[in-house]
Amino acid sequence: MSTIITECLFKQGITTRNVIYMEIPYWIQRIRNRMKEEGVTQDKLAESLNVSQGAINHWLCQRRDMTVLEVESIAKELRWALSDVFTQDYQYVMKEDRSNEGLPIHESKLLEYYRSLTESQKLNELEQIKKRKEENEAILQELKANNSQTH
């Protein structure tokens, strides 16, 4: 469980032991991930928005709802448009992670590696995989064409 979430839960008197399932809206998790990617701390964000660090923490821990204007201000500080915050490319759900159970070891390790990447690294990796797939398909087509010509 992430440090931010653990901190929020601990402050509310909830330990990770008694949290079985906790869903975080995908857009809040996208903001958190973007902050991490950009190296923006809650303190830095609070200073640039002229609010307290506690306000930022309340927003990110869902103890206080954000207005659209507040979300837009955060997006601008993270060099995003408001629409980037709400783009639902990925759904982030915080829960006890058992998604690797039952997977072969190599698949489990691949999934762990993928999860460790930033969003931009994930997109880059996926692009490289697509490129390799296209190259392999082209080679296969060429081999099939050569094979059909010899027979």
N, C-alpha and C positions, 0 to 999 in steps of 0.2 A: 504494500500500500504506500502511496506516495507520502513524502514528509509533510507536504501541505495538508493533505487530507487527515493524516494522523494527528497533526497539530490541532486542526479544527475540531476533530472528534474528542481529543484529550481535553481541550478547553471546555467542551460541552459535557465532560464527565463520561464520555463513551470510550471504551478501549477497543482496540482492534479485535480482541477476542470475542466481544459480543456484537461485532458487526458481521453479519453473514452476507447481506446484500445491501448495497448502497448505490443508487443510480445518480450520477452527476450529469446534468444536461450537457449534451455534446458541445454546445457553444461555449460553456464555461470551461470545459476541458480544453477546447481549442485555444481559448485565451491563455490558459495556464501553459500550454505547450508552446505557444508563440512567445510568451514571456521568457520561457526557458531558452528557446532558440535564439532570441535576441539578447539574452543576458540581462533582462530587465527584472529587477527585484521589486517586491511590493513597495519598498521605501522609495525607489527611483520613480516608480509609477505614481505613487501618492504625491511626491514632490512636484512632478510635472503636471498633475491634474489639480494641484492645490487642495488636496484632501488629506486626511490622516491615513497612515499605514493601516490603522484599525478599520477604516472604511473599506479599503481595498480588501483586507482579509475578510470582512463581513460579506462583501460581494462574492468573493471567490469560494467562500464556505457556505454560501446560501443562507446566511443569517439575516441578510437584508437584500431585497430585490433591487435590481438596477433599472434605471429608466433607460429608454432608448438613447437619450442624449448622453448618458453616462457610458453606455456601451460604445457609442460612436466616438466619444472622447478617448476611451481606452484603445479602440481600434486605430485611431489616428496616431496615438503614441507608439503603437506597435507597428506602424507603417502599413496598415491595412485599411481597406474600405469596410464600411459597415457590413456589406454583403459577404465579405471574406469571413467574418465571424460566424455568420449563419449558414455558410455553405456546408451542406451535410455530406461531405465526402466520406467522413468516418464518424461512426457513433462511438463515443467513449463511454464505457460503462465500468464503474469501479465496483468490483465484487471480489469475493475470494476467488482467486484465479485457479481454476481446475481445467482450463481449456486444453492443456497439454496432455491430460490424462488419456491413456489409451493410444496415443500416437507413437509410431516408431521413433526411436531415439533420434535419428537423423532429422525427422520432420519436427520433432520437439525443439531440437537445437536451432533449426532454421527459423522457427517461429520466435524463439527467444531472441535471436539475433535481430530479426525484423522489428520486434517490439522495442529494442534498445535504440533504434535509429530515430533521428528527428524526422519531421514530416518531409522536409526537403530531401533528406537522404533516402527516405522511403520512395519518394517519387523518382529519384535518380536511379535507384536500384531497379524499380519496376520498368523504367525506360530501357535500362541495359538488358533486362531479361527479355523484353519485347524484341529488342534489336537482335539479340542472339537467336531467338525463336525464328524471326524472319530470315536470318542468314541460314539457319539450319534447314528451314523449309525450302529455300532457294537451292541449297546443295542437294536436298532430297529430290526436288523436281529435276535438276540437272542429271542426277544419277538415273532416275527413272527414264528420262529422255534418252540417255546414252544406252541404257539397257534395252530399250525397245528398238533402237536402231541396230543393235548387234544381233537381235533375234528375229 
